[in-house]
Structures are given as C-alpha cells and as structure tokens.
Amino acid sequence: MGRVEELIAESEKELAGVFAGMDAIAYANQAKVLRAFEKNRIALRHFAPSTGYGYGDEGRDTLGALFADIFGAEAGLVSPNLVSGTHALTVGLFGLLHTGDTLFSISGDPYDTLCEVISGKGNGSLADYGVAFKKCELKEDGSFDYDAIRDGLRDPSVSVVFLQRSRGYAWRDALSEAQIAEVCKFVRSCGFGGCIFVDNCYGEFVEETEPTQNGADIAVGSLNKNPGGGIAPTGGYIVGKREYVEKIAGRMTAPSIGAEVGSYAYGYQLFYQGVFLAPHVVAQAVKGSLLIGKTLQKCGCESSPATEKLPYDITRAVRFRTKEELCGFIQAVQSASPVDSFVTLEPWDMPGYADQVIMAAGCFVQGASIELSADAPIREPYTAYFQGGLTYEHCKYALQKMIRALRGF
Ligand SMILES: *Cc1c(COP(=O)(O)O)cnc(C)c1O
C-alpha cells in the first residue's frame, strides 16, 4: 500500500463505529420508504407517461401521496415541473405569503439563491409584492437564539417562520432533527399559529425522521439532491399540512386548477425508483463525506462537520489557504467524475449567486449534487463545499485525487 492508501485505511478503521450508526439509519429509512410503497400499493401502472393536461394522472398523484407518507405529512406535491429546489421553495413561499405578511427566518440568511426571491427589487420578489422579511441569526455555537425568536414573534404580521436545515454556504453544522423539534415546540409555545416552513435541501434521509415529523408544517427540497436518489431526472417536492400544500399547489399551477393538472411524457418510474434508492445513496454520501473529512484532517486540512459523530446533512465544508488550493481541490473532484473528467474548470457568474462560483459536477444528471460534486464561491476565506457520491467507492477514489492535488503530486 502507498502512503495515501494507508492514510485512507487508517481513517476507515477509525470511522467503523460512526459508519455502523449510518448503516442503521439507512436501514430504518429504507424500511420507512418501503412501508410507504406498500401502503400506497405502488404498481407498474404508476410509472406510465401522461400527456397534455394530465387529468387523472395516477402516477403524479400517487407520487405526491407516497412522498407525504415517507415524510410523515398529510399531503405532497412532487413534480418535474418544479425545476429545482430554488423553484420549489419559491413556489412554496409565494403560495403562503400575502401582501402585509412577514417572513421570519430563525436560522439567519436563507440560501444564496433565495435572497433575490425574498428581497430583490423590481424582479417580482416577495418584497415587490409587499411581503416583509426579517431574520435572527443562529448563535455562535449553532443553537437557536430563543430570546430573539420570542421577540420576533411578537410581530403579528409574521405568518411564516422559516428555517434552513442544511448549512448552505456557511461554516455551521446543519440543524439536527432534535433541534428542529425543540424549536418548533418553542415557536408554538410563543402562540404562533402560522406556518413553520423548512428548507429541507440536503437533509433528507440523513436522520431517521424528517422536519414534518417533528413539528414543521411544510418541508421543501430538490430531486437533484437526496430524495432523487441520483436517478430522478429533475424536479422538486413540497410536503406538509394539506391546507398549506393546497395553497401552494394553487400557486404552482393556477388557483383554479391546483395539483389536478400536470403531465410528464417520460413517465414517473425514475422518481419512484429514485426515492426507493435514496436512503442507501444518502448513506453512501454521508460515509464518503466522513472518510474524506477524516483523511483531509490527517493532511492538515480543516473541514466541517466533525467526523467523530454522525452529521445532520450530506455537505462538507473544507478550508484552504489559497485560491489555487481551493481550485485544485474542486478540479480533483471533477477529474474523479464519471462524466467530463477531462474538463478544466473555470469560475463563472452562476445565475442566482453573488460571487463567481467554481463548480465540479461531472454528473449523469446535470448539476445533481447527490452525485459527487463540489463548488466554491471565489471569496475569502477560501472554502469549498462538497457533497454527494452515489457510491462510497467513488468518494474514496476521489479522495485519492484530492490528496494528490493538495500535496502537489
Ligand atoms: C441546493 C439548495 C437550495 C436550492 O436548490 P437547487 O435545486 O440548487 O435550486 C436551497 N437551499 C439549500 C439549503 C440548498 O442546499
């Protein structure tokens, strides 16, 4: 064994206990998903294509019901017409917020691509429609600022309380389900009667329960991430209380037709199969992330979350000293990808992001970040965010290239 292989083998030994914990979670989630398949009596006919208006499209309707059951929710929308997580979140927020309402984020700034949606000027944002926004930050240690939340909720115009489960482009741990359960209880104890809304991107199937099982009213995410299982070709989902899901459906299509219209000529097989595979795929990604984090640490590279315990989302942030190191790391991920491994990456002005972004996404599904992928805004401190990996072995293979890039050989 070479030195790099030895390092990796050492990490694997140290991670055995944490890996066993993740395997147990994957099993619990696989069982949960299969129980939902059984309850909804999924059959081959649900995979059939539909065209035109899609009236009576059983594949579409049952997919929504299936997701609702998996997430412990009353109702669900799952659609290839939701083009991404950002779109699903936008449709969700516009469906629930009206002029004069306030959106209150209790986990600091929402994800980069939502900032223009919420506060943009003259672009059709929530602000343009007279919806106000306010936020309180998480505390230094990543916990909720309960005093600030209580104060914020005194404002009767607050109708949606927003929280983001994953870390986004921030150096903080994702929120745990225990934290989410506790804060939802607290928000209710303050007398809040509106909607608790969770950006669930990157969190699905990392723990045994989902926010909608822990007090949240709505959870939203992208099928290019965890619940697509790496094979859903596109799409987003929205699950939660029926009353809210129906309002959102009215915004997704039109208030008069809601979720009763919408077709997909390619058929729904890959959405069903994707969510069936998702618990396993997510476990592969989490174990890959732990292996990479632990081994990079041995190479003197700081990363987050910690590798001594299970993480709460699939993402990992890694800090570098220079822009060159950062770009070298992202390039290593690209070179280890099954698609476009030969490509030389360049930073670009990506739609929806404030700084230039360099992105490795040698994926089967374009930009799918449940597949091994990495990106970084070009700004100090030089931090790369990576996530995904459909197989643990792919993560391990990429790790070798990462180490070689860092050491310059
Ligand atoms: C990825 C992500 C989004 C946006 O999802 P897209 O599918 O990329 O549009 C929103 N919020 C968080 C926390 C994310 O990680």
The ligand as an ORCA input file, in Angstrom:
! r2SCAN-3c Opt
* xyz 0 1
  C     -29.306     23.443     -3.031
  C     -30.051     24.213     -2.050
  C     -31.116     25.026     -2.437
  C     -31.503     25.217     -3.868
  O     -31.744     24.023     -4.568
  P     -31.451     23.967     -6.150
  O     -32.006     22.669     -6.586
  O     -29.966     24.067     -6.306
  O     -32.144     25.137     -6.747
  C     -31.790     25.686     -1.454
  N     -31.448     25.574     -0.159
  C     -30.424     24.815      0.250
  C     -30.094     24.716      1.702
  C     -29.693     24.100     -0.683
  O     -28.682     23.336     -0.284
*
